[in-house]
Amino acid sequence: MTQRVQKTLENAQNHLEDGVHAVQTAVSHQADQLVVGTRRVEDLARAGIEKARAAGSAVANKAQHLGECTTDYVRDKPAQALLMAAAAGAATTLLVGWAVRRRAH
């Protein structure tokens, strides 16, 4: 082999080694970025789950409180509660009847 061909082969090998090293570095960097991104997604998911649990708990507590208030009101003023329930039922019946008639036409 001539010295010129050997030099060309050595240059090609050096370029190939440099390219392989650059690819390894890029892949390593991307893998690190993926791990960081995955951790961020997991953290966001955990935070979302915790917020949903807190909101669910708050809604349940509010519903329980409203139920207790309603029970107390009915216990304290049974006649008014009965009249209010009847009025609400009548209003609902009128609205549903109106909606059904309107849809039928």
C-alpha positions as CSV (number, residue, x, y, z in Angstrom):
1,M,0.0,0.0,0.0
2,T,1.2,3.4,-0.8
3,Q,1.8,5.9,1.9
4,R,-0.9,8.2,0.4
5,V,-3.6,5.4,0.6
6,Q,-2.5,4.5,4.1
7,K,-2.8,8.2,5.2
8,T,-6.3,8.4,3.6
9,L,-7.4,5.2,5.4
10,E,-6.1,6.6,8.7
11,N,-7.9,9.9,8.1
12,A,-11.1,8.0,7.3
13,Q,-10.7,5.9,10.4
14,N,-10.2,9.0,12.5
15,H,-13.2,10.7,11.1
16,L,-15.2,7.5,11.7
17,E,-14.1,7.3,15.3
18,D,-14.9,11.0,15.8
19,G,-18.4,10.4,14.3
20,V,-19.0,7.4,16.6
21,H,-17.9,9.4,19.6
22,A,-20.2,12.3,18.6
23,V,-23.1,9.9,18.2
24,Q,-22.3,8.3,21.6
25,T,-22.2,11.7,23.3
26,A,-25.5,12.8,21.6
27,V,-27.2,9.5,22.6
28,S,-26.0,9.8,26.2
29,H,-27.2,13.4,26.4
30,Q,-30.6,12.5,24.9
31,A,-30.9,9.6,27.4
32,D,-30.2,12.0,30.2
33,Q,-32.8,14.4,28.9
34,L,-35.3,11.6,28.7
35,V,-34.7,10.6,32.3
36,V,-35.1,14.2,33.4
37,G,-38.3,14.6,31.3
38,T,-39.7,11.3,32.7
39,R,-39.1,12.5,36.2
40,R,-40.8,15.8,35.5
41,V,-43.8,13.9,34.0
42,E,-44.0,11.6,37.1
43,D,-43.8,14.6,39.4
44,L,-46.6,16.4,37.5
45,A,-48.7,13.2,37.6
46,R,-48.2,12.9,41.3
47,A,-49.1,16.5,41.9
48,G,-52.2,16.2,39.8
49,I,-53.3,13.1,41.7
50,E,-52.8,14.8,45.0
51,K,-54.8,17.8,43.9
52,A,-57.6,15.6,42.7
53,R,-57.7,13.8,46.0
54,A,-57.7,17.1,47.9
55,A,-60.5,18.4,45.7
56,G,-62.5,15.2,46.1
57,S,-62.1,15.3,49.9
58,A,-63.2,19.0,49.9
59,V,-66.3,18.2,47.9
60,A,-67.1,15.2,50.1
61,N,-66.7,17.4,53.3
62,K,-68.9,20.2,51.8
63,A,-71.6,17.7,50.7
64,Q,-71.6,16.2,54.2
65,H,-71.9,19.7,55.8
66,L,-74.8,20.6,53.5
67,G,-76.5,17.4,54.3
68,E,-76.2,18.1,58.0
69,C,-77.5,21.6,57.5
70,T,-80.5,20.3,55.6
71,T,-81.2,17.7,58.2
72,D,-81.0,20.4,60.9
73,Y,-83.3,22.7,58.9
74,V,-85.9,20.0,58.4
75,R,-85.7,19.1,62.1
76,D,-86.1,22.7,63.2
77,K,-88.8,23.8,60.6
78,P,-90.5,20.7,59.2
79,A,-93.6,22.6,57.8
80,Q,-91.5,25.1,55.9
81,A,-89.2,22.3,54.6
82,L,-92.2,20.3,53.4
83,L,-93.7,23.4,51.6
84,M,-90.3,24.2,50.0
85,A,-89.9,20.6,48.8
86,A,-93.5,20.7,47.4
87,A,-92.8,24.0,45.6
88,A,-89.5,22.7,44.2
89,G,-91.3,19.5,43.0
90,A,-94.1,21.6,41.4
91,A,-91.6,23.9,39.6
92,T,-89.6,20.9,38.3
93,T,-92.8,19.3,37.1
94,L,-93.8,22.4,35.2
95,L,-90.4,22.9,33.7
96,V,-90.2,19.2,32.5
97,G,-93.8,19.4,31.2
98,W,-93.0,22.6,29.3
99,A,-89.8,21.1,27.8
100,V,-91.6,18.0,26.7
101,R,-94.4,19.9,25.1
102,R,-92.0,22.3,23.4
103,R,-89.9,19.3,22.0
104,A,-93.1,17.6,20.7
105,H,-94.0,20.6,18.6
